[in-house]
Amino acid sequence: MVASEAVPFAKTGGLADVIGALPRALAGLGHEVDVVMPRYRGIEAGSPERVITVALGNLMSDARCYVAAGERVRTIFIDHPGYFDRDHLYGANGHDYVDNPERFAFLCQAALNWAAESSTPYDVVHAHDWQAGLVPVLHERMAESSPGLDRLATVFTIHNLAYQGVFDASWLPYLGLGWGLMRVDAMEYWGRVSYLKAGVVFSQLITTVSPRYAQEIQTPELGFGFDGILRERGSDLIGILNGIDYDQWDPERDSNIPRPYHANDLDGKEAAKRELLERYRLPASAEALARPVVGLISRMVDQKGFDLLADIADELPRLGATVVLLGSGERRYEDLWLALATRHPDRVAVHIGFDERLAHLIEAGADLFLMPSRFEPCGLNQMYSLRYGTVPLVRATGGLADTVQNFDAASGSGTGFTFDEYSPQALLGTLRWALGVFIDRRTWRRMQQAGMRQDHSWAASARRYVEVYERAMASRVGV
C-alpha cells in the first residue's frame, strides 16, 4: 500500500485511520502487507534498512528507508528531509506546499523502487488518494524492465473525490513524465494535470469507501467534474464501506472513558456523560444530566454541514439540549461557535483543536451525534457513535446513508435519524424530531441497542478488498 498518512504515525483525516486499520485486518486474514509512506518530521518509528536512489526526470535523489515491523504488517518510511521534514503534511497557513507535485511523485517512485528492489514477491500495489495517484502510471512505465513489477496488479482508492491533486501541466516534463500524458484519456484535466485522474485512468480497478458514494461520484452533482471519467470506468469501480477499528473503539474496553459498558448494560454511558459535562465545564446537576447531549466532532468546513449549522446556530441553545463540539477548521466557523459558547455557557461548549481522549468521551457521553454533511464518502464517526450507543443524526449521503437506518415511528425500528434535503430547515426539523423521540426512553434505548449490535468491524471490509485484489490479479495475468 502507498499512502500519505497512517495512524499512529501521521494523520489529518480518515485516510490515516483506514491505512492504520485495513492492513491489520488483511493480516488477520493471513495476508502480508507493507505500507509505504513518508517519514515526516516527528516520526521516530522504524530502523534504517537500505538506501534507494529515486530518479524523477533530471532529478536524482537518495532516500533512506526505515522499516517498522509488526504482525504480518510492515511500515516502510521514505526518508527525504527536503521533502518531508516540515511542520505540516501538505501545507501551511492555508496554502498547499508549492512542490507537492514533486514531493508525492517522489513518494510514488520510491515506493515502486522499494518493490522492485525487494526480495518480497508482491502481488498487488494498492494506492490511496491523489498523493499516490502516480503509482499506476509509474508502474506501467517500469513494468517491462523490472521483473519484480511485471505481474504486479494495481488498485486505486478514492477516499474523497473533492481532493484531486490538480497541478500545472509544466510539472510533467520536469518530473520526467512526458507530454504524452497530456491527453484526455490520460492525466489531462481542463488544461492541467490531475494525479487523482492518473490513479483512476491507469489502475486496473478503482475502489471508493462506500457503495452509495460509488454511485454518487458518477453523477454531476457529486462528481466534482470527474463523473464522466468515473462513468467510463463504472464497471471497474467498487464501493467498499470502511470499517472501524474495534481495538480502539470498543466501549467494553476503552480506557478513555470512566466505566466500560455494553448493549445490555448502558449505565456506563451516564458516567461518561457526567465526565463529559465536567470536562467542558458545563453544569452536571441531575437536571443537566437529564437533558440530551448533542455531540459534534468534525472539521469545521462547509462539506461537514457547518454552513447549515451556522444558519440555525441561534436555535441550538433553545432546543432543550446541551451541545458540545470538538474540532477545528475555517476561522469564521471557529469564531461563530466560540461566540455561541460565550453567549450560552450553560448549553454550548467548544474545544478548538483535536484531543483523542475527548473524542472518545464525546462518543460515549453524548446522547445524539450530529453529522449533517453535504457529502460524506464514508464517515467514521457515525459508526463510532453506533458502537457507543450514541444515536447518530446524519444527512442521507454517501456512507452515512449506508450505515444509519432512519427511525420508523410505526415499527420502532431504526438506528438513527436521517434527512435528505440539504437545507437548514431540514436539519433543524430532524433535530427537533430526534430530541422529541429522546423523551421516550424505552424507544431510545431500543435504538441505542440496535446500533450497538451492528457489525462495522474491518473484517468484512477486508474480505471485500481481498476479492478486489484477486480480480485485479486475474486481470493482470490476462494483460
Sine and cosine of phi, psi and omega as CSV:
sin_phi,cos_phi,sin_psi,cos_psi,sin_omega,cos_omega
0.00,0.00,0.63,-0.78,0.05,-1.00
-0.85,-0.53,0.83,-0.56,-0.04,-1.00
-0.47,-0.88,0.35,-0.94,-0.06,-1.00
-1.00,-0.02,-0.19,0.98,0.02,-1.00
-0.38,-0.92,0.42,-0.91,0.00,-1.00
-0.33,-0.94,0.69,-0.72,0.15,-0.99
-0.94,0.33,0.69,-0.72,0.18,0.98
-0.98,-0.18,0.31,0.95,-0.19,-0.98
-1.00,-0.03,-0.64,0.77,-0.02,-1.00
-0.37,-0.93,0.69,-0.73,-0.06,-1.00
-0.49,-0.87,0.73,-0.68,0.27,-0.96
-0.84,-0.54,-0.29,0.96,-0.04,-1.00
-0.28,-0.96,-0.30,-0.95,-0.10,-1.00
-0.90,0.43,-0.42,0.91,0.05,-1.00
-0.80,0.59,-0.70,0.72,-0.04,-1.00
-0.89,0.46,-0.61,0.79,0.03,-1.00
-0.90,0.44,-0.67,0.75,0.00,-1.00
-0.89,0.45,-0.73,0.68,-0.05,-1.00
-0.94,0.34,-0.39,0.92,0.09,-1.00
-0.97,0.24,-0.49,0.87,-0.14,-0.99
-0.96,-0.26,-0.66,0.75,-0.08,-1.00
-0.86,0.51,-0.71,0.70,0.02,-1.00
-0.85,0.52,-0.61,0.79,0.02,-1.00
-0.93,0.37,-0.60,0.80,0.04,-1.00
-0.92,0.39,-0.64,0.77,0.07,-1.00
-0.90,0.43,-0.63,0.78,0.05,-1.00
-0.88,0.47,-0.59,0.81,0.04,-1.00
-0.90,0.44,-0.36,0.93,0.07,-1.00
-1.00,-0.05,0.07,1.00,0.09,-1.00
0.98,-0.18,0.11,0.99,-0.03,-1.00
-1.00,-0.09,0.35,-0.94,0.07,-1.00
-0.94,-0.35,0.75,-0.66,-0.13,-0.99
-0.77,-0.64,0.74,-0.67,0.18,-0.98
-0.93,-0.36,0.78,-0.62,0.07,-1.00
-0.97,-0.26,0.81,-0.58,0.04,-1.00
-0.95,-0.32,0.81,-0.58,-0.03,-1.00
-0.51,-0.86,0.24,-0.97,0.03,-1.00
-0.93,0.37,0.48,-0.88,0.15,-0.99
-1.00,-0.08,1.00,0.05,-0.03,-1.00
-0.95,0.31,0.24,-0.97,0.08,-1.00
-0.83,0.56,0.70,-0.71,0.04,-1.00
1.00,-0.07,-0.23,0.97,0.05,-1.00
-0.99,0.16,0.88,-0.48,-0.03,-1.00
-0.95,-0.31,-0.13,0.99,-0.08,-1.00
-0.93,0.36,0.41,-0.91,0.12,-0.99
1.00,-0.01,0.36,-0.93,0.05,-1.00
-0.88,-0.47,0.59,-0.81,0.00,-1.00
-0.90,0.44,0.75,-0.66,-0.03,-1.00
-0.91,-0.42,-0.76,0.65,0.04,-1.00
-0.34,-0.94,0.25,-0.97,0.04,-1.00
-0.96,-0.29,0.73,-0.68,0.08,-1.00
-0.89,-0.46,0.51,-0.86,0.03,-1.00
-0.98,-0.19,0.77,-0.63,-0.08,-1.00
-0.88,-0.47,0.80,-0.60,0.02,-1.00
-0.93,-0.37,0.79,-0.61,0.12,-0.99
-0.79,-0.62,0.98,-0.19,-0.10,-1.00
0.87,0.50,-0.82,-0.58,0.03,-1.00
-1.00,0.05,-0.01,1.00,0.01,-1.00
-1.00,0.09,0.75,-0.67,0.03,-1.00
-0.73,-0.69,0.88,-0.48,-0.04,-1.00
-0.67,-0.74,0.47,-0.88,0.12,-0.99
-0.99,-0.11,0.55,-0.83,0.09,-1.00
-0.74,-0.68,0.75,-0.66,0.10,-1.00
-1.00,0.06,0.71,-0.70,-0.01,-1.00
-0.97,-0.23,0.85,-0.53,0.08,-1.00
-0.98,-0.21,0.64,-0.77,-0.07,-1.00
-0.82,-0.57,0.79,-0.61,0.12,-0.99
-0.92,-0.40,0.89,-0.45,-0.11,-0.99
-0.99,-0.16,0.69,-0.73,0.10,-0.99
-0.78,-0.63,-0.30,-0.95,-0.01,-1.00
-0.97,0.25,0.99,-0.14,-0.01,-1.00
0.91,0.41,0.08,1.00,0.04,-1.00
-0.78,-0.63,0.78,-0.63,0.12,-0.99
-0.87,-0.49,0.55,-0.84,0.15,-0.99
-0.92,-0.39,0.83,-0.56,0.01,-1.00
-0.96,-0.27,0.89,-0.45,0.00,-1.00
-0.99,-0.12,0.82,-0.58,0.04,-1.00
-1.00,0.02,0.92,-0.39,-0.10,-1.00
-0.98,-0.18,0.94,-0.33,0.11,-0.99
-0.60,-0.80,1.00,-0.08,-0.12,-0.99
-0.82,0.57,-0.58,0.82,-0.02,-1.00
-0.87,0.48,-0.52,0.86,0.00,-1.00
-1.00,-0.09,-0.60,0.80,-0.25,-0.97
-0.88,-0.47,-0.17,0.99,0.03,-1.00
-1.00,0.04,0.97,0.25,-0.06,-1.00
-0.72,-0.69,0.20,-0.98,-0.04,-1.00
-0.90,0.43,-0.56,0.83,-0.09,-1.00
-0.73,-0.68,0.19,-0.98,-0.07,-1.00
-0.97,0.23,-0.72,0.69,-0.18,-0.98
-0.86,-0.51,-0.31,0.95,-0.04,-1.00
0.06,-1.00,0.03,-1.00,-0.03,-1.00
-0.58,-0.81,0.46,-0.89,0.06,-1.00
0.83,0.56,0.61,0.79,0.05,-1.00
0.98,0.19,0.13,0.99,-0.01,-1.00
-0.79,-0.62,0.63,-0.78,0.07,-1.00
-0.94,0.35,0.48,-0.88,0.14,-0.99
-0.89,0.45,0.70,-0.71,-0.09,-1.00
-0.92,0.39,-0.39,0.92,-0.02,-1.00
-0.99,-0.16,0.35,0.94,0.04,-1.00
-0.83,0.56,-0.61,0.79,0.06,-1.00
-0.84,0.54,-0.63,0.77,-0.01,-1.00
-0.96,0.27,-0.67,0.74,-0.04,-1.00
-0.86,0.51,-0.72,0.69,-0.11,-0.99
-1.00,0.04,-0.35,0.94,0.23,-0.97
-0.90,0.44,-0.63,0.78,0.04,-1.00
-0.88,0.47,-0.70,0.72,0.04,-1.00
-0.85,0.52,-0.73,0.69,-0.04,-1.00
-0.89,0.46,-0.72,0.69,-0.01,-1.00
-0.91,0.41,-0.65,0.76,0.01,-1.00
-0.89,0.46,-0.64,0.77,0.01,-1.00
-0.89,0.46,-0.69,0.72,0.00,-1.00
-0.94,0.34,-0.59,0.81,0.07,-1.00
-0.89,0.46,-0.66,0.75,0.06,-1.00
-0.84,0.54,-0.73,0.68,-0.02,-1.00
-0.90,0.44,-0.68,0.73,-0.04,-1.00
-0.91,0.41,-0.57,0.82,-0.06,-1.00
-1.00,-0.04,-0.01,1.00,-0.07,-1.00
-1.00,0.01,0.51,-0.86,0.10,-1.00
-0.98,0.19,-0.17,0.99,0.02,-1.00
-0.96,0.28,0.82,-0.57,0.01,-1.00
-1.00,0.09,1.00,0.04,-0.02,-1.00
-0.94,0.35,0.56,-0.83,0.06,-1.00
-0.99,-0.15,-0.59,0.81,-0.13,-0.99
-0.66,-0.75,0.60,-0.80,0.26,-0.96
-0.92,-0.40,0.83,-0.55,-0.07,-1.00
-0.93,-0.38,0.94,-0.35,-0.06,-1.00
-0.98,-0.20,0.59,-0.81,-0.12,-0.99
-0.84,-0.55,0.85,-0.53,0.12,-0.99
0.89,0.46,0.06,-1.00,-0.19,-0.98
-0.87,0.50,-0.50,0.87,-0.05,-1.00
-0.88,0.48,-0.42,0.91,0.04,-1.00
-0.94,-0.34,0.24,0.97,-0.10,-1.00
-0.91,0.42,-0.41,0.91,0.00,-1.00
-0.98,0.19,-0.17,0.99,-0.05,-1.00
-0.82,0.58,-0.79,0.62,-0.02,-1.00
-0.91,0.41,-0.51,0.86,0.06,-1.00
-0.91,0.41,-0.78,0.63,-0.02,-1.00
-0.92,0.40,-0.58,0.82,0.04,-1.00
-0.89,0.46,-0.69,0.72,-0.01,-1.00
-0.87,0.49,-0.60,0.80,-0.01,-1.00
-0.95,0.31,-0.53,0.85,-0.07,-1.00
-1.00,0.00,-0.36,0.93,-0.24,-0.97
-0.84,0.54,-0.66,0.75,-0.09,-1.00
-0.92,0.38,-0.52,0.86,-0.08,-1.00
-0.98,-0.21,-0.03,1.00,-0.02,-1.00
-0.87,-0.50,0.98,-0.22,-0.06,-1.00
-0.83,0.56,-0.51,0.86,-0.01,-1.00
-0.96,0.27,-0.18,0.98,-0.08,-1.00
-0.91,-0.42,-0.16,0.99,-0.18,-0.98
-0.92,0.40,-0.45,0.90,0.01,-1.00
-0.96,-0.28,0.19,0.98,-0.07,-1.00
-0.97,0.23,0.82,-0.57,0.04,-1.00
-1.00,0.10,0.50,-0.86,-0.04,-1.00
-0.88,-0.48,0.75,-0.67,0.06,-1.00
-0.78,-0.63,0.66,-0.75,-0.02,-1.00
-0.79,-0.61,0.73,-0.68,0.01,-1.00
-0.91,-0.41,0.76,-0.65,0.12,-0.99
-1.00,-0.07,0.91,-0.40,0.05,-1.00
-1.00,0.00,-0.52,0.86,0.04,-1.00
-0.39,-0.92,0.94,-0.34,-0.09,-1.00
-0.92,0.40,-0.28,0.96,-0.02,-1.00
-0.92,0.38,-0.36,0.93,0.00,-1.00
-0.96,-0.27,0.95,-0.30,-0.26,-0.97
-0.91,-0.42,-0.04,1.00,0.02,-1.00
0.83,0.56,0.83,0.56,-0.05,-1.00
-0.99,-0.14,0.79,-0.61,-0.09,-1.00
-0.65,-0.76,0.24,-0.97,0.06,-1.00
-0.89,0.46,0.63,-0.77,-0.06,-1.00
-0.90,0.43,-0.30,0.95,0.00,-1.00
-0.90,0.44,-0.25,0.97,0.06,-1.00
-0.93,0.37,-0.43,0.90,-0.08,-1.00
-0.84,0.54,-0.87,0.50,0.00,-1.00
-0.91,0.41,-0.54,0.84,0.00,-1.00
-0.87,0.50,-0.61,0.79,-0.02,-1.00
-1.00,-0.04,0.10,0.99,0.03,-1.00
0.97,0.23,0.34,0.94,-0.04,-1.00
-1.00,0.01,-0.43,0.90,0.11,-0.99
1.00,0.04,0.53,-0.85,-0.01,-1.00
-0.93,0.36,-0.24,0.97,0.01,-1.00
-0.88,0.48,-0.35,0.94,0.02,-1.00
-0.99,0.10,-0.09,1.00,0.00,-1.00
-1.00,0.10,0.87,0.49,0.01,-1.00
-0.78,-0.62,0.42,-0.91,-0.01,-1.00
-0.90,0.43,-0.45,0.89,0.02,-1.00
-1.00,-0.08,0.30,0.95,0.04,-1.00
-0.75,-0.66,-0.93,-0.38,-0.10,-1.00
-0.97,-0.25,-0.15,0.99,-0.05,-1.00
-0.90,0.44,0.71,-0.70,-0.02,-1.00
-0.56,-0.83,0.99,-0.16,-0.01,-1.00
0.79,0.61,0.74,0.67,0.06,-1.00
0.99,0.13,-0.03,1.00,0.04,-1.00
-0.84,-0.54,-0.24,-0.97,0.07,-1.00
-0.82,-0.57,0.51,-0.86,0.00,-1.00
-0.81,-0.58,0.84,-0.55,0.07,-1.00
-0.92,0.38,-0.55,0.83,0.05,-1.00
-0.90,0.44,-0.67,0.74,0.02,-1.00
-0.89,0.46,-0.61,0.80,0.06,-1.00
-0.84,0.54,-0.71,0.71,0.01,-1.00
-0.90,0.44,-0.65,0.76,-0.02,-1.00
-0.93,0.38,-0.71,0.71,-0.12,-0.99
-0.97,0.26,-0.62,0.79,-0.18,-0.98
-0.99,-0.14,-0.22,0.98,0.03,-1.00
-0.99,0.16,0.38,-0.92,0.00,-1.00
-0.96,0.27,-0.67,0.74,0.05,-1.00
-0.74,-0.68,0.49,-0.87,0.00,-1.00
-0.85,-0.53,0.70,-0.71,0.14,-0.99
-0.85,-0.53,0.36,-0.93,0.21,-0.98
-0.66,-0.75,0.02,-1.00,-0.42,-0.91
-0.99,-0.14,0.23,0.97,0.21,-0.98
-0.23,-0.97,0.47,-0.88,0.02,-1.00
-0.87,0.49,-0.66,0.75,-0.02,-1.00
-0.90,0.43,-0.67,0.74,-0.01,-1.00
-0.91,0.42,-0.57,0.82,0.05,-1.00
-0.87,0.50,-0.56,0.83,0.06,-1.00
-0.98,0.22,-0.69,0.73,-0.10,-1.00
-0.89,0.45,-0.62,0.79,-0.08,-1.00
-0.96,0.27,-0.08,1.00,0.11,-0.99
-1.00,-0.09,0.17,0.98,0.03,-1.00
-0.93,-0.36,0.46,-0.89,0.04,-1.00
-0.87,0.50,-0.51,0.86,-0.07,-1.00
-0.91,0.41,-0.64,0.76,-0.08,-1.00
-0.83,-0.55,0.23,0.97,-0.01,-1.00
-1.00,0.07,-0.18,0.98,0.03,-1.00
0.75,0.66,0.64,0.76,0.01,-1.00
0.99,0.11,-0.10,1.00,-0.03,-1.00
-0.98,-0.20,0.01,1.00,-0.14,-0.99
-0.87,0.49,-0.64,0.77,0.02,-1.00
-0.92,0.39,-0.66,0.75,0.03,-1.00
-0.88,0.48,-0.68,0.74,-0.05,-1.00
-0.97,0.26,-0.58,0.82,0.09,-1.00
-0.89,0.46,-0.60,0.80,0.03,-1.00
-0.86,0.51,-0.54,0.84,-0.01,-1.00
-0.94,-0.33,0.42,0.91,-0.09,-1.00
-0.83,0.56,-0.58,0.82,-0.03,-1.00
-0.95,0.30,-0.27,0.96,0.00,-1.00
-0.96,-0.27,0.15,0.99,-0.05,-1.00
-0.96,-0.28,0.85,-0.53,-0.08,-1.00
-0.82,-0.57,0.75,-0.67,0.06,-1.00
-0.99,-0.11,0.86,-0.52,0.03,-1.00
-0.83,-0.57,0.88,-0.48,-0.03,-1.00
-0.91,0.42,0.75,-0.66,0.11,-0.99
-0.88,0.48,0.46,-0.89,0.16,-0.99
-0.98,-0.18,-0.04,-1.00,0.14,-0.99
-0.84,-0.55,0.42,-0.91,-0.08,-1.00
-0.99,0.13,0.97,-0.24,-0.04,-1.00
-0.95,0.30,-0.23,0.97,0.11,-0.99
-0.95,0.31,-0.55,0.83,-0.03,-1.00
-1.00,-0.07,-0.48,0.88,-0.12,-0.99
-0.85,-0.53,1.00,0.07,-0.02,-1.00
-0.51,-0.86,0.94,-0.35,-0.07,-1.00
-0.91,0.42,-0.24,0.97,0.02,-1.00
-0.98,0.17,-0.29,0.96,-0.04,-1.00
-0.55,-0.83,0.58,0.82,-0.02,-1.00
-1.00,-0.06,0.92,-0.40,-0.02,-1.00
-0.96,0.29,-0.14,0.99,-0.02,-1.00
-1.00,0.07,-0.10,1.00,-0.03,-1.00
-0.88,-0.47,0.41,-0.91,-0.15,-0.99
-0.93,0.38,-0.57,0.82,-0.02,-1.00
-0.62,-0.78,0.64,-0.77,0.08,-1.00
-0.95,0.32,0.43,-0.90,0.08,-1.00
-0.42,-0.91,0.18,-0.98,0.02,-1.00
-0.51,-0.86,-0.01,-1.00,-0.15,-0.99
-0.87,0.49,-0.52,0.86,-0.03,-1.00
-1.00,-0.02,-0.08,1.00,0.03,-1.00
-0.53,-0.85,0.99,-0.11,-0.11,-0.99
-0.99,-0.14,0.24,0.97,-0.03,-1.00
-0.86,0.51,-0.53,0.85,-0.01,-1.00
-0.88,0.47,-0.38,0.93,0.03,-1.00
-0.92,0.39,-0.59,0.81,0.01,-1.00
-0.92,0.39,-0.62,0.79,0.06,-1.00
-0.89,0.45,-0.64,0.77,0.03,-1.00
-0.92,0.39,-0.62,0.79,0.01,-1.00
-0.89,0.45,-0.68,0.73,0.01,-1.00
-0.89,0.46,-0.73,0.68,-0.01,-1.00
-0.90,0.43,-0.59,0.80,0.03,-1.00
-0.88,0.47,-0.74,0.68,0.01,-1.00
-0.88,0.47,-0.67,0.75,0.01,-1.00
-0.92,0.40,-0.62,0.78,0.00,-1.00
-0.88,0.47,-0.59,0.81,0.01,-1.00
-1.00,0.03,0.06,1.00,-0.01,-1.00
0.85,0.52,0.65,0.76,0.09,-1.00
-0.98,-0.19,0.35,-0.94,0.07,-1.00
-0.83,0.56,0.67,-0.74,0.00,-1.00
-0.79,-0.61,0.51,0.86,0.06,-1.00
-0.94,0.34,0.13,-0.99,0.04,-1.00
-0.85,0.52,-0.63,0.77,0.03,-1.00
-0.90,0.43,-0.68,0.73,0.01,-1.00
-0.92,0.40,-0.62,0.78,0.01,-1.00
-0.92,0.38,-0.45,0.89,0.01,-1.00
-0.97,0.25,-0.38,0.93,0.02,-1.00
-0.97,0.25,0.55,-0.83,0.08,-1.00
-0.93,0.37,0.62,-0.78,0.11,-0.99
-0.97,-0.25,0.82,-0.57,0.05,-1.00
-0.98,-0.20,0.84,-0.55,-0.04,-1.00
-0.95,-0.32,0.57,-0.82,0.14,-0.99
-0.70,-0.71,0.73,-0.69,0.15,-0.99
-0.75,-0.67,0.91,-0.41,-0.19,-0.98
-0.23,-0.97,0.40,-0.92,0.34,-0.94
-0.94,0.33,0.69,-0.73,-0.10,-1.00
-1.00,-0.06,0.98,0.18,-0.06,-1.00
-0.65,-0.76,0.24,-0.97,-0.03,-1.00
-0.86,0.52,-0.65,0.76,-0.05,-1.00
-0.81,0.59,-0.56,0.83,-0.06,-1.00
-1.00,0.05,0.15,0.99,0.07,-1.00
1.00,0.04,0.26,0.97,-0.06,-1.00
-0.96,0.27,-0.28,0.96,0.15,-0.99
-0.94,0.33,-0.63,0.78,0.08,-1.00
-0.90,0.43,-0.71,0.71,-0.01,-1.00
-0.88,0.47,-0.59,0.81,0.03,-1.00
-0.89,0.46,-0.60,0.80,-0.02,-1.00
-0.94,0.35,-0.44,0.90,-0.03,-1.00
-0.93,-0.37,0.22,0.98,-0.11,-0.99
-0.82,0.57,-0.66,0.75,-0.05,-1.00
-0.94,0.33,-0.33,0.94,0.03,-1.00
-0.99,0.13,-0.45,0.89,-0.12,-0.99
-0.84,0.55,-0.71,0.70,-0.02,-1.00
-0.93,0.35,-0.20,0.98,-0.05,-1.00
-0.99,-0.12,0.08,1.00,-0.12,-0.99
-1.00,0.02,0.00,1.00,-0.02,-1.00
0.98,0.19,0.34,0.94,-0.01,-1.00
-0.81,-0.58,0.22,-0.98,0.15,-0.99
-0.95,-0.30,0.69,-0.72,-0.06,-1.00
-0.88,-0.47,0.79,-0.61,0.07,-1.00
-0.83,-0.55,0.68,-0.73,-0.05,-1.00
-0.79,-0.61,0.68,-0.73,0.15,-0.99
-0.79,-0.61,0.85,-0.52,0.02,-1.00
0.23,-0.97,-0.02,-1.00,0.06,-1.00
-0.43,-0.90,0.24,-0.97,-0.01,-1.00
0.23,-0.97,-0.73,-0.68,-0.05,-1.00
-0.92,0.40,0.67,-0.74,-0.08,-1.00
-0.85,0.53,-0.61,0.79,-0.05,-1.00
-0.89,0.46,-0.58,0.81,0.01,-1.00
-0.98,0.21,-0.61,0.79,0.08,-1.00
-0.86,0.52,-0.73,0.69,-0.01,-1.00
-0.90,0.44,-0.65,0.76,-0.02,-1.00
-0.88,0.48,-0.71,0.70,-0.05,-1.00
-0.95,0.30,-0.60,0.80,0.06,-1.00
-0.90,0.44,-0.64,0.77,0.04,-1.00
-0.92,0.39,-0.63,0.78,0.02,-1.00
-0.89,0.46,-0.67,0.75,0.02,-1.00
-0.92,0.39,-0.56,0.83,0.03,-1.00
-0.92,0.38,-0.63,0.78,0.00,-1.00
-0.96,0.26,-0.46,0.89,-0.08,-1.00
-0.75,-0.66,0.91,0.42,-0.14,-0.99
-0.92,0.39,-0.26,0.97,0.02,-1.00
-0.99,-0.11,-0.07,1.00,-0.05,-1.00
-0.80,-0.60,-0.37,0.93,-0.05,-1.00
-0.74,-0.68,0.73,-0.68,0.05,-1.00
-0.64,-0.77,0.58,-0.81,-0.14,-0.99
-0.72,-0.69,0.67,-0.74,0.18,-0.98
-0.84,-0.55,0.93,-0.36,0.01,-1.00
-1.00,0.08,0.80,-0.60,-0.06,-1.00
0.85,-0.53,-0.34,-0.94,0.05,-1.00
-0.70,-0.72,0.61,-0.80,-0.01,-1.00
-0.56,-0.83,0.93,-0.36,-0.10,-0.99
-0.86,0.50,-0.71,0.71,-0.02,-1.00
-0.90,0.43,-0.65,0.76,0.02,-1.00
-0.90,0.43,-0.59,0.81,0.05,-1.00
-0.86,0.51,-0.70,0.71,0.03,-1.00
-0.90,0.43,-0.64,0.77,-0.03,-1.00
-0.92,0.40,-0.60,0.80,0.06,-1.00
-0.91,0.41,-0.71,0.70,0.00,-1.00
-0.87,0.48,-0.57,0.82,-0.01,-1.00
-0.99,0.12,-0.63,0.78,-0.16,-0.99
-1.00,-0.01,-0.34,0.94,0.01,-1.00
-0.97,0.23,0.42,-0.91,0.10,-0.99
-1.00,-0.06,-0.58,0.81,-0.06,-1.00
-0.75,-0.67,0.68,-0.74,0.01,-1.00
-0.89,-0.45,0.74,-0.67,-0.15,-0.99
-0.96,-0.28,0.82,-0.57,0.08,-1.00
-0.64,-0.77,0.98,0.19,-0.06,-1.00
-1.00,0.01,0.74,0.67,-0.18,-0.98
-0.90,0.43,0.60,-0.80,0.14,-0.99
-0.92,0.38,-0.69,0.73,0.20,-0.98
-0.57,-0.82,0.46,-0.89,-0.07,-1.00
-0.48,-0.88,0.98,-0.19,-0.05,-1.00
-0.76,0.65,-0.76,0.64,0.07,-1.00
-0.70,-0.72,-0.88,0.48,-0.11,-0.99
1.00,0.10,0.68,-0.73,0.06,-1.00
-0.91,-0.42,-0.58,0.81,-0.11,-0.99
-0.89,0.46,-0.54,0.84,0.03,-1.00
-0.92,0.40,-0.51,0.86,0.05,-1.00
-0.97,0.23,-0.60,0.80,0.14,-0.99
-0.86,0.52,-0.69,0.72,-0.02,-1.00
-0.88,0.48,-0.73,0.68,0.04,-1.00
-0.83,0.55,-0.69,0.72,-0.02,-1.00
-0.88,0.47,-0.54,0.84,-0.09,-1.00
-0.99,-0.17,0.17,0.99,0.03,-1.00
0.94,0.33,0.42,0.91,0.06,-1.00
-0.96,-0.28,0.91,-0.42,-0.18,-0.98
-0.95,0.32,0.84,-0.54,-0.02,-1.00
-0.99,0.12,0.60,-0.80,0.18,-0.98
-0.88,-0.48,0.89,-0.45,-0.17,-0.99
-0.69,-0.73,0.36,-0.93,0.23,-0.97
-0.99,0.15,0.64,-0.77,-0.08,-1.00
-0.98,0.21,0.99,0.17,0.02,-1.00
-0.60,-0.80,0.51,-0.86,0.09,-1.00
0.76,0.65,-0.68,-0.73,-0.04,-1.00
-0.92,0.39,-0.35,0.94,0.06,-1.00
-0.91,0.42,-0.67,0.74,0.04,-1.00
-0.92,0.38,-0.51,0.86,-0.02,-1.00
-0.97,0.25,-0.34,0.94,-0.16,-0.99
-0.90,-0.44,-0.33,0.94,-0.06,-1.00
-0.92,-0.39,0.86,-0.51,0.02,-1.00
-1.00,-0.05,0.85,-0.53,-0.07,-1.00
-0.90,0.44,0.66,-0.75,0.00,-1.00
-0.89,0.46,0.71,-0.71,0.05,-1.00
-0.90,-0.43,0.93,-0.37,-0.10,-1.00
-0.91,0.42,-0.54,0.84,-0.05,-1.00
-0.91,0.41,-0.69,0.72,-0.05,-1.00
-0.99,-0.13,-0.29,0.96,-0.07,-1.00
0.97,0.23,0.15,0.99,-0.02,-1.00
-1.00,0.03,0.29,-0.96,0.04,-1.00
0.79,-0.61,0.33,-0.95,0.01,-1.00
-0.86,-0.51,-0.02,1.00,-0.02,-1.00
-0.03,-1.00,-0.34,-0.94,-0.04,-1.00
-0.77,-0.63,0.70,-0.72,-0.01,-1.00
-0.76,-0.65,0.44,-0.90,0.14,-0.99
-0.66,-0.75,0.48,-0.88,-0.12,-0.99
-0.99,-0.15,-0.78,0.62,-0.09,-1.00
-0.94,0.34,0.77,-0.63,0.02,-1.00
-0.99,0.11,1.00,0.08,-0.01,-1.00
-0.50,-0.87,0.46,-0.89,0.04,-1.00
-0.89,0.46,-0.54,0.84,0.00,-1.00
-0.91,0.41,-0.67,0.74,0.01,-1.00
-0.91,0.41,-0.65,0.76,0.03,-1.00
-0.90,0.44,-0.74,0.67,-0.05,-1.00
-0.91,0.42,-0.65,0.76,0.02,-1.00
-0.89,0.45,-0.65,0.76,0.01,-1.00
-0.94,0.35,-0.60,0.80,0.04,-1.00
-0.91,0.42,-0.68,0.73,0.05,-1.00
-0.89,0.45,-0.65,0.76,0.03,-1.00
-0.87,0.49,-0.75,0.67,-0.03,-1.00
-0.88,0.47,-0.68,0.73,-0.01,-1.00
-0.93,0.37,-0.46,0.89,0.11,-0.99
-0.94,0.35,-0.64,0.77,0.04,-1.00
-0.92,0.39,-0.53,0.85,-0.01,-1.00
-0.82,0.57,-0.50,0.86,-0.02,-1.00
-0.89,0.46,-0.53,0.85,0.04,-1.00
-0.99,0.12,1.00,0.01,-0.14,-0.99
-0.88,0.48,-0.56,0.83,-0.01,-1.00
-0.92,0.40,-0.71,0.71,0.04,-1.00
-0.90,0.45,-0.68,0.74,-0.01,-1.00
-0.88,0.47,-0.69,0.73,0.02,-1.00
-0.87,0.49,-0.63,0.78,0.01,-1.00
-0.89,0.45,-0.66,0.75,0.04,-1.00
-0.91,0.43,-0.69,0.72,0.03,-1.00
-0.83,0.55,-0.75,0.66,-0.06,-1.00
-0.92,0.40,-0.62,0.79,0.03,-1.00
-0.88,0.48,-0.67,0.74,0.03,-1.00
-0.92,0.39,-0.65,0.76,-0.05,-1.00
-0.92,0.38,-0.41,0.91,-0.05,-1.00
-1.00,0.01,-0.03,1.00,0.08,-1.00
-0.97,0.26,0.43,-0.90,0.02,-1.00
-0.96,-0.29,0.96,-0.28,0.09,-1.00
-0.89,-0.46,0.51,0.86,0.05,-1.00
-0.95,0.30,0.22,-0.98,-0.01,-1.00
-0.97,0.25,-0.24,0.97,-0.13,-0.99
-0.86,0.52,-0.75,0.67,-0.03,-1.00
-0.91,0.42,-0.67,0.74,0.00,-1.00
-0.90,0.44,-0.64,0.77,0.00,-1.00
-0.88,0.47,-0.62,0.79,0.04,-1.00
-0.90,0.44,-0.60,0.80,0.06,-1.00
-0.91,0.42,-0.64,0.77,0.04,-1.00
-0.90,0.45,-0.61,0.79,0.04,-1.00
-0.88,0.48,-0.64,0.76,0.06,-1.00
-0.87,0.49,-0.65,0.76,0.03,-1.00
-0.90,0.43,-0.71,0.70,0.00,-1.00
-0.87,0.50,-0.69,0.73,-0.02,-1.00
-0.91,0.42,-0.63,0.78,0.03,-1.00
-0.92,0.40,-0.66,0.75,0.03,-1.00
-0.90,0.43,-0.64,0.77,0.02,-1.00
-0.90,0.43,-0.66,0.75,0.04,-1.00
-0.89,0.45,-0.62,0.78,0.04,-1.00
-0.91,0.41,-0.63,0.77,-0.02,-1.00
-0.91,0.42,-0.62,0.78,0.01,-1.00
-0.87,0.49,-0.53,0.85,-0.02,-1.00
-0.99,0.15,-0.11,0.99,-0.04,-1.00
-0.92,0.40,0.00,0.00,0.00,0.00
